[in-house]
Amino acid sequence: MPYLLAPNDPSGAFPDVSCALREPDGLLAIGGDLSITRLLNAYRNGIFPWYGGGEPILWWSPDPRTVLVPRQLHISRSLRKALRRGEFRVTMDRDFPAVINACAQPRESGSGTWLVPEMVAAYRALHIRGNAHSVEVWHAGELVGGLYGVAIGGVFFGESMFTRRPNASKVALVHLCQRLTDWGFGLIDCQVLTEHLIRMGAIQITRADFIERLAALCEQPGRPGRWDDGSLALPAPSAPAAVALASVSTTAPTKVPTMQADDDAA
């Protein structure tokens, strides 16, 4: 049975993730709050919130866990061509509210959204504090794709992506991986498995392995504060070959907060 968290005790400890249910996979606790203290404590311990409207806050730690090492991102031939065309411009932390609001929009399937208003408010608070970050992809001055997540030390905990134009969210992920590689980040938490992520280099590891990696990586210096450096393009290719790009100018399942890229131009 899931552990019941007190609603007014943001510093209260989570149960050990080994106590999470097998069915539904990873359900660990119910209740608590979405305070900054609670959320950062959750992420450090390999736990994330995920629930729908009208439900209590549910906390999850699935096993296995889908992760992506930034320097091992796989860029398909078709995506490389799209990047070389130079039709997109990419920024970071330029418009976090617009990105998370776009991620919160119901999908075309009519499946609703897991990003309920209180979740949006919680991540915006994390962004103001310098813990949550966005990547924006622009085309002709219009926001056409992006992603957001939480950064602690050398780990980026991916939460959600959106796309309004083919390849836009994939471009956001390429840009993120290149920057994270340059900054020495060791891991992106993608939470759950999707075919899109596997094609882009994500792997599954055991929960125990994931928790062990977090213990070391979350203590690294990371990249505190805002990530907006004023640029409007992908940075010059300085990352390892797996993510470096030559000559560059520069939809999610119901209620699953996963870094799922758009299903186009695989």
C-alpha positions, 0 to 999 in steps of 0.5 A, spaced: 500 500 500 502 506 498 505 511 503 501 517 506 505 523 506 502 529 511 500 535 507 503 540 511 510 537 512 514 539 506 521 536 509 518 530 511 522 524 508 519 519 503 519 512 504 525 508 501 524 507 493 524 499 494 517 500 497 514 502 491 509 498 488 510 493 482 503 494 480 501 500 478 509 500 477 513 505 481 507 508 485 510 510 492 506 515 496 500 519 496 499 526 498 504 531 501 504 538 497 508 541 491 512 545 495 519 547 492 522 543 498 518 537 497 519 537 489 527 537 490 527 532 495 523 527 491 527 528 485 534 527 489 531 521 491 529 518 484 521 520 485 517 524 481 509 527 482 504 524 476 497 525 477 490 527 474 485 532 475 481 530 481 486 526 484 491 526 490 498 527 489 501 521 487 509 520 487 512 515 483 519 511 482 518 506 476 523 500 475 526 500 470 528 507 469 529 510 462 535 515 462 539 518 457 547 520 457 547 527 454 554 525 450 551 519 447 545 522 444 543 519 437 542 524 431 539 520 425 541 522 418 534 525 417 534 529 423 541 532 421 539 534 415 533 538 418 538 541 423 543 543 417 537 547 413 537 552 419 530 553 419 530 553 427 532 558 432 533 555 439 533 559 446 534 556 453 530 559 459 527 565 454 520 563 455 519 558 461 511 559 462 510 559 454 513 552 454 510 549 460 503 552 458 504 548 451 506 542 454 500 542 459 495 543 453 491 536 451 493 532 446 490 531 439 488 524 442 483 528 447 486 524 452 487 530 457 493 532 461 497 530 467 499 538 468 494 540 472 494 548 474 497 546 481 503 542 477 504 548 472 505 553 478 509 549 482 514 548 476 514 555 475 516 557 482 522 552 481 524 556 475 524 562 478 528 559 483 533 557 478 532 549 479 527 548 473 529 550 465 526 550 459 528 549 451 525 553 446 525 552 439 523 558 434 521 558 427 519 565 423 519 568 430 513 563 433 514 558 438 514 551 435 517 546 440 520 545 446 521 542 453 522 543 460 525 539 466 529 540 473 536 540 474 540 538 480 547 538 480 549 534 474 542 531 473 537 534 468 530 531 470 526 531 464 518 532 465 515 534 458 516 536 451 511 539 445 511 540 438 507 544 433 512 543 427 516 536 425 522 535 428 521 541 433 522 537 440 527 533 437 531 539 436 530 542 443 533 535 445 539 535 441 540 542 443 539 540 451 544 534 450 549 539 447 549 544 452 549 539 458 555 535 455 559 542 455 557 543 462 559 536 465 552 533 466 552 526 466 545 524 466 538 526 463 532 522 467 527 520 462 522 517 467 519 512 462 520 508 456 518 510 449 520 508 442 522 515 440 527 516 446 530 509 445 531 511 437 535 517 440 540 513 445 536 512 451 537 506 455 533 503 461 537 501 467 535 498 474 532 503 479 537 501 484 543 503 479 539 509 477 539 511 485 546 510 485 548 514 480 543 520 483 547 520 489 553 522 486 551 526 480 546 530 484 552 533 488 556 535 482 556 543 481 551 543 476 549 549 472 545 554 478 541 560 476 538 561 469 540 558 463 539 564 458 545 566 455 542 571 450 543 567 444 538 565 438 542 559 435 545 552 437 552 553 440 558 552 436 559 544 436 564 543 442 561 536 444 563 529 443 562 526 436 555 523 438 552 530 439 556 535 435 553 537 429 557 540 423 555 546 419 549 548 424 545 554 424 541 555 428 506 527 443 506 524 450 502 519 453 496 520 457 498 523 464 505 520 463 511 526 464 516 523 459 521 526 455 517 523 449 520 526 442 515 528 436 514 522 432 516 524 425 522 524 421 525 518 425 
